Structures are given as structure tokens and as C-alpha cells.
Amino acid sequence: MLSRGCTFALTWICLTLTAPAQPQPPAQPPPPLPLPLRVNVPSTGMAQRYDLKEGWNSLSFPFHKVVAFQGMDALVDPASGKTLSPVDSQPGKAYWTYARKDGQAWAWGQLQDTDCTITLNQGWNMVGSPDTQPLLLSQVTASDETEFNRIWEEISPDWIDSKMLQGDQIKSLGAGSEWDPGVAYWIFAKRPVRLRVNRPGDVPVVQTLTQNDKQEQVLIGTNFGPADEGRLLVGGQEIPAASIQEWTSKRIRFLLPSNVSGDSVILVSSGGATPRIPMHTAGAAGGPAGGGAWIAAPGTKVPFTLKVVGEDNAPLQRAQAWVDGKYAGVTDRYGLIYISQLSPGQHKVNLRCRDFSPLNIPWTVAGASSHPTAKMYGPRSVINVRVMDPQDGYRLYRADVYAVNDYTQRYNKYYSYDQATPYVDIFWTNLIGNINYRFDLYWRNAQGLEKYQTVYRTPGRYGVKETWWNWWTYY
């Protein structure tokens, strides 16, 4: 899957932040890397693209480890000033690199398969996402020498300034912020802080939040972890252990203490956190507490679970939802979001997701429950691939590409090698972006023997452009 990314040339202007002494790029370009470290090895692994401008650029690598790079030279660590190769970079950190002219660069790497800790020193820190998908900061937790697994609402702005720099732009830094893969961000820490980024599969996921006849709040989901490593927060206040009736890896029951109020829950477990989960509580007089036009009165509540998919019908995660103008949260990795208890009747659902067209749909709630599915549409994209001949006599003669979950999106091309070059350029245009495609490459030698290669890619808004060799994958 190709991750989207770009870097920004930093043209520093006068900015107003609460943090002092804005960071600057080094005065001089670094020396070129030694020749043995400048060997670029094209790979069919996970790739990140960068659009470099002449001069200094900042970037990060959304990988556990960079294994190959192309179009860039040495990096400079902004903390130490030391020069290093991209293959020696660390996940979660960002770096300077110097481009002698405008151009495009690539990096290939191994996926982050464990949790990642980003260490922040007091003062300015240049950081980046270690994930190939946009990193939602509400699911990142922070610790210092005395407190552990704090969420953004608890540490901002006491620990970290509420603004950050992306290139020459000032942006808000909070629970709703995202860090895009490949981009560098400057953040100002007011004390030494450790940020913990979990793998997406380890982040707690809440599928439903209901209230039973005992006035207990019941969370159902996955990855809740052990009770002694987790916390529940309502309205910024932590639910005491005495109020928690049950805590398993998939189910939590708790009573809302009289001195705690709020309309949403945040679950912190094993170092990861959920976004805010809307909560329904019954008031003393039997009416809805906390307000909100879309929360139904007792007796007329209808569970509402929304599923969001892409054009290939695959679940779409991190889509933001609003119901009747009220923010309802983001979808999980299954494309699901538990909105709340809705009253029967007509409602308006608005969906937004990066690189997808906004979706506004009416929805009529009726019956005992409601489980709508919404489809979001991505941009049309372009794929440009150069297929190189190996030295074993096999040459590409056919290439098929089709959407993994939608076989009506299928294309094929044949090649006769009338050209003299040892490669072919393959172009596909007007493909649906942001869905997973499978590429089947067919190779044949002079004796008529064949080999097959399978590659998976997800073109984003800017498509795919890379070189493929015949690293064989049989199926």
C-alpha cells in the first residue's frame, strides 16, 4: 500500500507562538554520504514519496526501519546536528535533508510492528508519524517521570504547547489533530515527555456503549486489556475503581459516580486510547441528561451503528461522522462507529475522510435498531510503473490490475517488446484511488516457460510511480 506524503521547504517567517526561539535549519548543507551508503535499491515493499524543493526540507519516515531510498542524500538530526543515512533513521523522529534542485524522493521500509515511543526533550522537537496511515493523536498517550498514560486533554497545554509548526504554518495540536505519514512537525515540550504510539491492532476499540436497566454503562469491543493497566475518563474525570463492576478484554461495566458528569467516555488501555465515545445517561426525572437533540428519551432509544466503506466495499477507518450537526466520533479499523441512541425519525449524517469526497446522507431511523452502511468515494488516480527485465531471460508480456474487493474494476495489457529498452512503462489512468489493487505480472522466456508476480498497491490522490523487478510471488 502506498502511503501519501510530502515535505515542505521551510521558509521561516515571523510566527507568534507561546513557545520561544523558533527552530532553524542548519547553516550549511551536509557533506554527501560516502559512496557505499548511496547505493539505491528499488524495492516493491511499502513506499513513501516526498516532493523535495531546492534547499532545506524536513521529513520523517513512517516505518520501523528504512531499507532503501532514492532521490535523497544525507539527513541531519535536528537534536544533535549529526549527519546520518536514511537507513539509520529512527521511527517517530524527523530530519533535515538538503536538495540541490527540485525533485522527487522515495523511501522503502518495514512496517511498524510494535508500539513506538517518541522521546521529547524540553524545548523544540521535530517529530513524525511512525505509522503509514494518518496518526490520530487522541490515540497517543503521554508519560513523564511521575504520571503515565495521560491523554491529550490531560497534558495540553501544561506539558506540550497547544500549537505546532508544519513547515511555515502554525497549526493546532490537540486530541483531534492528525500527523500525516512522511511529514515533519515541530512541537514544543515544556518538560521531558514520552509519547507512546501503539500499533493500530493494539488500540482499544469500542463497538457499542449502552446503559442497562441497572443504570450501568456497558462498553463492548476489543483490546480493553487488564483492568490494572486501564483507565476510564468521563468529562475529564477518572472513574474510580470502586465504580467499575466488570473489566474484561471485551466488556466493561461501570456506574457513573454522582460527582462525575459528562456526555462521553474515553478508554485508556495498555498505552493506547480511544477517541471520545458519546454516552447516554438518564436524568433523575427520566429525561435525557447532557442535552443533545439526537439523544432519545428512555423507551424510544434506537441503537445506531454506522458502517463506512470505500468504493471496493472494504471498511474505511478514521472517517469522521456528524449526526444532526453534532460530532459523533471516528470509525474504527472495521469501519464502524457507534453513534448513540437515536430517536425514531429523520436524521442527517455527514461524513468526512481525508482524500475522499464529503458525504451527506439523510437517514430515517425506524424499528428496533439501525445499522446503515455508507459508501465514500475516492479521487481518480494514475499508476505509472516501470517494469525492469532481470538477467534470467524472462520478459514481461502481460499485466493485469484489478480491485481486490471488486472484480468489475479489472484491466489488462499485453506487451510484445518491439522496443529496444530492457524495460516497459505501464500506465493506468482514471483508476479509483484509495482502494486496494492487485497487480498480476506474467513473465515468459524464449523457451516458453512462465513465471508470475503479484504486487498489491493502494494509489492515493497522487497515484503510484515506482520500478518493479521480478521478485517472484507464486499464487
Protein Blocks (a to p, Z undefined) as FASTA:
>chain_A
ZZddddddddddddddfbehiadddfbdcddddfklmcccddfbdcddddddehjddddd
dbfbdcbdehiacdddfklopacdfklpcehiacddddfbdcdddddddddfbdcddddd
ehjdddddfbfbdcdfklpccddfkbghiafklmpcklpccbdcehjaccdddfkbccde
hiacddddfbdcddddddfklpccdfbdcddfkopacdddehkbpfklgccdeehiacdf
klpmbdcfkbccddddfkbgcjbdcddeehiacdddddddddfkopaehiajkbccehia
ccdddddddfkopacehiacdeehiaebjcdfkopacfbdcdedddddddddehiacddd
ddddehjbdcdddddddddddddddddddfeopacfbdcdddfklmklccddddehlafb
fcdcdddehiaehiacddddddddfkopacdddddddddfkopadddddddcdZZ
